[in-house]
């Protein structure tokens, strides 16, 4: 399909990684892509890709977002898809993280998504378009040294579910894509920041945990650069944008164990909530029946045959 079938797509955080790959794939298929980036050098690189129009877009700056919406309006082609991909994350012990650093993560990963979505919503309602929020398997489970990041991704999951309910009557479909561990420069890019944080907090609690993390960081960054490339993730985003029956939730993972870990998180919470339900708690048989009913319902919605195993 081409722009004759659908309108343009805006991708935030389009300069590297998942955002860049998604932008390139959409552009190669003939779509006009507005590629959001913060740096001039990244905008120049995006401009060299046919069918890509770079937009200076820092999702924490309302002025950038207003100008991005003005660009979409001025181009006169509307907007069919919004991919909220821009995000930040920092490896750090949660209780050793200053509130200012935690606020920054929420400002990008949660409030930034809301700012951009709110600004682009009139175009998306007009086109009965799609919104794809890139969360993480960290939005389903939690990780010891990614506490604040997982908090933001859990929040984005709840935001997306609520958004989907609100926009259904307007014909706008919402999906979340929850990638697992893929090749990333996140740790390398974050190294100067964590060194700065470490310098600020000398003499505080959790020094041993911080030391362990700083010792591990170079090895972790090297390993992250050798992970599989995130080819499955752009494919999931594009399916959410273009499929006649998009799923609400996509969870592309590079390893089977990651998917198991991600799914186990909500299951554990459900069982714990049920056990804490007092006189209203369900039996194991009732829980299994609820799982079967949910399974059948979601398989039908996805237009799939039910696997028997």
C-alpha positions as CSV (number, residue, x, y, z in Angstrom):
1,X,0.0,0.0,0.0
2,X,1.1,3.6,-0.6
3,X,0.0,7.1,0.4
4,X,-2.9,6.7,-2.0
5,X,-4.3,4.2,0.6
6,X,-3.2,6.0,3.8
7,X,-1.9,9.4,4.7
8,X,1.4,10.5,6.3
9,X,2.8,9.1,9.5
10,X,4.7,11.0,12.3
11,X,7.4,9.0,14.1
12,X,8.9,10.6,17.2
13,X,12.5,9.6,18.1
14,X,13.2,8.8,14.5
15,X,16.9,9.5,14.5
16,X,18.1,6.1,15.7
17,X,17.1,2.5,16.6
18,X,13.5,1.4,16.3
19,X,12.3,4.9,15.3
20,X,14.9,5.1,12.5
21,X,14.2,1.6,11.2
22,X,10.4,2.2,11.2
23,X,10.8,5.5,9.4
24,X,13.0,3.9,6.7
25,X,10.6,1.0,6.1
26,X,7.6,3.2,5.8
27,X,9.4,5.6,3.5
28,X,10.6,2.8,1.3
29,X,7.0,1.6,1.0
30,X,6.0,5.0,-0.4
31,X,4.6,6.7,2.7
32,X,5.4,10.3,3.6
33,X,7.0,10.1,7.1
34,X,7.5,13.1,9.4
35,X,10.6,12.1,11.3
36,X,10.9,13.7,14.7
37,X,14.4,14.4,15.9
38,X,16.1,16.9,18.3
39,X,19.5,17.5,16.7
40,X,20.3,19.3,13.5
41,X,22.7,16.5,12.4
42,X,20.0,13.9,12.9
43,X,17.5,16.0,10.9
44,X,20.1,16.3,8.0
45,X,20.5,12.5,8.0
46,X,16.7,12.0,7.9
47,X,16.3,14.5,5.1
48,X,18.5,12.3,2.9
49,X,15.9,9.5,2.9
50,X,13.3,9.8,0.1
51,X,9.8,10.4,1.4
52,X,11.0,11.6,4.8
53,X,10.5,15.1,6.0
54,X,12.4,15.8,9.2
55,X,10.8,17.8,12.0
56,X,12.6,19.2,15.0
57,X,10.8,17.6,17.8
58,X,11.7,17.4,21.5
59,X,8.6,15.9,23.1
60,X,9.3,17.9,26.3
61,X,9.1,21.2,24.5
62,X,5.5,22.4,23.8
63,X,6.9,24.9,21.3
64,X,8.4,22.1,19.1
65,X,5.1,20.2,19.2
66,X,3.1,23.3,18.2
67,X,5.5,23.8,15.2
68,X,5.2,20.1,14.3
69,X,1.4,20.4,14.2
70,X,1.7,23.5,12.1
71,X,4.0,21.7,9.6
72,X,1.4,18.9,9.2
73,X,-1.3,21.4,8.7
74,X,0.7,23.4,6.2
75,X,1.6,20.4,4.1
76,X,-2.2,19.8,3.7
77,X,-2.0,16.0,3.5
78,X,-3.3,15.4,7.0
79,X,-2.0,12.7,9.2
80,X,-2.9,9.0,9.3
81,X,-0.5,7.5,11.9
82,X,1.3,8.6,15.0
83,X,4.2,6.5,16.4
84,X,5.1,7.6,19.8
85,X,8.6,6.1,20.0
86,X,10.7,8.7,21.7
87,X,11.9,7.6,25.1
88,X,14.7,7.6,27.7
89,X,15.8,5.2,30.3
90,X,18.5,5.0,32.9
91,X,20.0,2.0,34.7
92,X,20.2,3.0,38.4
93,X,19.0,1.8,41.8
94,X,15.5,3.3,42.2
95,X,16.0,4.7,45.8
96,X,19.4,6.2,44.8
97,X,17.8,8.2,42.0
98,X,17.2,11.9,42.5
99,X,13.6,13.0,42.0
100,X,14.7,15.4,39.2
101,X,16.1,12.4,37.1
102,X,12.9,10.5,37.7
103,X,10.8,13.5,36.6
104,X,12.8,13.7,33.4
105,X,12.0,10.1,32.5
106,X,8.3,10.7,33.1
107,X,8.5,14.0,31.1
108,X,9.7,12.1,28.0
109,X,8.2,8.7,28.3
110,X,4.7,9.6,29.5
111,X,3.9,13.3,29.4
112,X,5.8,13.7,26.1
113,X,3.5,11.0,24.6
114,X,0.4,12.9,25.9
115,X,1.6,16.2,24.5
116,X,2.2,14.9,21.0
117,X,-0.9,12.8,21.0
118,X,-3.1,15.8,22.1
119,X,-1.6,18.0,19.4
120,X,-2.0,15.5,16.6
121,X,-5.4,14.2,17.6
122,X,-7.5,16.5,15.4
123,X,-5.7,15.2,12.3
124,X,-6.0,11.6,13.4
125,X,-9.8,11.9,14.2
126,X,-10.3,13.4,10.7
127,X,-8.5,10.5,9.0
128,X,-9.8,7.8,11.4
129,X,-6.1,7.0,11.8
130,X,-3.9,5.0,14.1
131,X,-1.8,5.6,17.2
132,X,1.1,3.3,18.1
133,X,2.7,3.8,21.5
134,X,6.1,2.0,21.9
135,X,6.3,0.8,25.5
136,X,8.5,-2.1,26.5
137,X,8.3,-5.5,28.2
138,X,9.3,-3.3,31.1
139,X,5.7,-2.2,31.0
140,X,4.5,-5.7,31.9
141,X,7.2,-6.7,34.4
142,X,9.9,-4.9,36.4
143,X,13.7,-4.9,36.4
144,X,15.9,-4.3,39.4
145,X,18.0,-1.5,37.9
146,X,15.3,0.0,35.6
147,X,12.8,0.9,38.3
148,X,12.0,4.4,37.0
149,X,11.9,3.3,33.4
150,X,9.5,0.5,34.2
151,X,7.3,2.9,36.1
152,X,7.0,5.1,33.1
153,X,6.3,2.2,30.8
154,X,3.6,0.8,33.2
155,X,2.1,4.2,33.1
156,X,2.2,4.3,29.3
157,X,0.4,1.0,29.2
158,X,-2.5,2.3,31.3
159,X,-2.5,5.5,29.3
160,X,-2.8,3.5,26.0
161,X,-5.6,1.3,27.3
162,X,-7.6,4.4,28.5
163,X,-6.8,6.2,25.2
164,X,-8.1,3.2,23.2
165,X,-11.4,3.3,25.0
166,X,-11.9,7.0,24.5
167,X,-11.0,7.1,20.8
168,X,-12.9,4.0,19.7
169,X,-16.0,6.0,18.9
170,X,-14.0,8.4,16.8
171,X,-12.7,5.5,14.6
172,X,-9.1,6.0,15.9
173,X,-7.4,2.7,16.8
174,X,-4.6,2.5,19.4
175,X,-2.0,-0.2,19.7
176,X,1.0,-0.7,22.0
177,X,4.3,-2.3,20.9
178,X,6.3,-3.8,23.8
179,X,9.8,-4.7,22.6
180,X,12.2,-7.0,24.4
181,X,15.9,-6.7,24.4
182,X,17.4,-5.7,21.1
183,X,20.6,-4.0,19.9
184,X,20.7,-0.5,21.4
185,X,23.0,2.4,22.1
186,X,20.9,3.3,25.2
187,X,23.6,2.3,27.6
188,X,26.4,4.0,25.7
189,X,24.3,7.2,25.3
190,X,23.4,7.1,29.0
191,X,27.0,6.7,30.3
192,X,27.8,10.4,30.7
193,X,24.5,10.9,32.6
194,X,25.1,8.1,35.1
195,X,28.6,9.2,35.7
196,X,27.3,12.7,36.5
197,X,24.7,11.2,38.8
198,X,27.3,9.1,40.6
199,X,29.5,12.2,41.1
200,X,26.6,14.1,42.7
201,X,25.6,11.5,45.1
202,X,28.9,10.5,46.9
203,X,28.4,9.5,50.5
204,X,24.8,8.5,50.2
205,X,23.0,5.2,50.8
206,X,23.2,2.3,48.3
207,X,26.9,3.1,47.5
208,X,27.6,-0.7,47.2
209,X,24.8,-1.1,44.6
210,X,26.0,1.9,42.7
211,X,29.6,0.6,42.6
212,X,28.4,-2.8,41.3
213,X,26.4,-1.0,38.6
214,X,29.2,1.2,37.5
215,X,31.6,-1.8,37.4
216,X,29.0,-3.7,35.2
217,X,28.1,-0.8,32.9
218,X,30.9,-1.2,30.3
219,X,30.2,-4.9,29.9
220,X,26.4,-4.2,29.7
221,X,26.9,-1.6,27.1
222,X,29.1,-3.9,25.0
223,X,26.6,-6.7,25.3
224,X,23.7,-4.4,24.3
225,X,25.5,-3.5,21.1
226,X,25.8,-7.2,20.2
227,X,22.1,-8.0,20.7
228,X,20.0,-8.9,17.6
229,X,18.8,-6.0,15.5
230,X,15.2,-5.0,16.2
231,X,13.8,-6.1,12.8
232,X,10.7,-7.6,14.4
233,X,9.8,-4.3,16.1
234,X,9.3,-2.1,13.0
235,X,7.3,-4.9,11.5
236,X,5.0,-4.9,14.5
237,X,4.6,-1.1,14.4
238,X,3.8,-1.2,10.7
239,X,1.2,-4.0,11.2
240,X,-0.4,-1.9,13.9
241,X,-0.6,1.0,11.5
242,X,-1.8,-0.7,8.3
243,X,-3.5,-4.0,9.2
244,X,-7.3,-4.1,8.8
245,X,-7.5,-5.8,12.2
246,X,-4.6,-4.4,14.2
247,X,-4.0,-6.0,17.6
248,X,-4.0,-3.8,20.7
249,X,-0.8,-5.4,22.0
250,X,2.3,-6.6,20.2
251,X,5.3,-8.0,22.1
252,X,8.2,-8.7,19.8
253,X,11.1,-10.4,21.7
254,X,14.5,-11.6,20.6
255,X,14.4,-14.5,23.0
256,X,11.6,-16.9,24.1
257,X,12.6,-16.5,27.8
258,X,11.9,-12.7,27.6
259,X,8.3,-13.2,26.4
260,X,7.8,-15.7,29.2
261,X,9.2,-13.3,31.8
262,X,7.0,-10.5,30.4
263,X,3.8,-12.5,30.5
264,X,4.6,-14.0,33.9
265,X,4.5,-10.5,35.4
266,X,0.7,-9.8,34.8
267,X,-0.1,-13.4,35.7
268,X,1.7,-13.1,39.1
269,X,-0.1,-9.9,39.9
270,X,-3.5,-11.4,38.9
271,X,-2.9,-14.4,41.2
272,X,-1.7,-12.2,44.1
273,X,-4.8,-9.9,43.7
274,X,-7.1,-12.9,43.7
275,X,-5.4,-14.4,46.8
276,X,-5.8,-11.1,48.5
277,X,-9.5,-10.9,47.5
278,X,-10.8,-12.3,50.8
279,X,-14.3,-13.8,50.6
280,X,-14.5,-12.8,46.9
281,X,-11.4,-14.7,45.8
282,X,-11.9,-17.2,42.9
283,X,-11.0,-20.8,43.0
284,X,-8.2,-22.2,40.8
285,X,-10.8,-23.7,38.6
286,X,-12.6,-20.4,38.2
287,X,-9.4,-18.6,37.4
288,X,-8.6,-21.3,34.7
289,X,-12.1,-20.8,33.3
290,X,-11.6,-17.0,33.2
291,X,-8.3,-17.6,31.3
292,X,-10.0,-19.8,28.8
293,X,-12.8,-17.3,28.1
294,X,-10.3,-14.5,27.7
295,X,-8.1,-16.7,25.4
296,X,-11.1,-17.5,23.1
297,X,-12.2,-13.8,23.0
298,X,-8.8,-12.4,22.1
299,X,-8.1,-15.1,19.5
300,X,-11.4,-14.3,17.8
301,X,-10.7,-10.6,17.9
302,X,-7.3,-11.2,16.3
303,X,-8.9,-13.4,13.6
304,X,-6.8,-16.3,14.5
305,X,-7.5,-20.0,15.0
306,X,-7.1,-21.2,18.5
307,X,-3.9,-23.2,19.1
308,X,-4.7,-26.4,20.8
309,X,-1.4,-26.7,22.7
